């Protein structure tokens, strides 16, 4: 289990990145960490990995503070958005490096390189961005860590590589009981595999929970009128809304029957409910907090 307790971090006196952040991430789960650019997602992942130390608070892995704790860190694999590698290193060379630190599955590593059609002996500097990402994904999956931290996991991956990664992550949770934290802007990809999530904003987790359950508590409606109406005239506290002609679409939390009763009292031409996905849930949350106005 990962426990984050009153964690704060700033890079200078002018900006606090994380402020008294407290969260618990259960074992054997895929946790989607989302937020706007600059929210502090990469910083939080580095702190969980023990790469950096918070100004206050702590991060505990299985009850132990992770910073400068070799035993705890051996259970963690952190794949940053832009991983470092030396100019002449090959995929095989990187495997040698990680083999010295982790219990490394050589068979799995080369099997993933084959799936991605990558040359294990070619210098990585000659690879495209997506190919480089595939090498490090193969390394992460070959380590099979108890805790896998992925920063922008799907960035640069083609559709086939994304499918391979998603399938492998699910198998890792099912076979090893691993906990996976993924920071990504590809919310539709996260929805496919995440069972829990957290929205990071203003230095703390502002919304979190079981993704499937929370999606069932949010509704999206499309309403048409025979007259001009604004979202404000609907008389409901929506999370976000948009207007096209005389049609209004809005996302809202609350009692579904109460919401419908209020809308139908306005005598609309029709009311239609639309399925809500993770991306719309996120956009609704950030718009409700004053963004994207």
Secondary structure, DSSP 8 states (H G I E B T S, - for coil): -EEEEEEEEEEETTEEEEEEEEEEE-SS-EEEEE-STTSSHHHHHHHHHTSS--SEEEEEETTEE-TT-HHHHTTEEEE-TT----TT-BHHHHHHHHHTTS---HHHHHHHHHHTT--TTSBGGGS-HHHHHHHHHHHHHHHT-SEEEEESTTTT--HHHHHHHHHHHHHHHHHH--EEEEE-S-HHHHHHH-SEEEEEETTEEEEEEEHHHHHTTEEEEEEE-SS---GGGG-S--SEEEEETTEEEEEEES-HHHHHHHHHTT--SEEEEE---HHHHHHHHHHHTT---
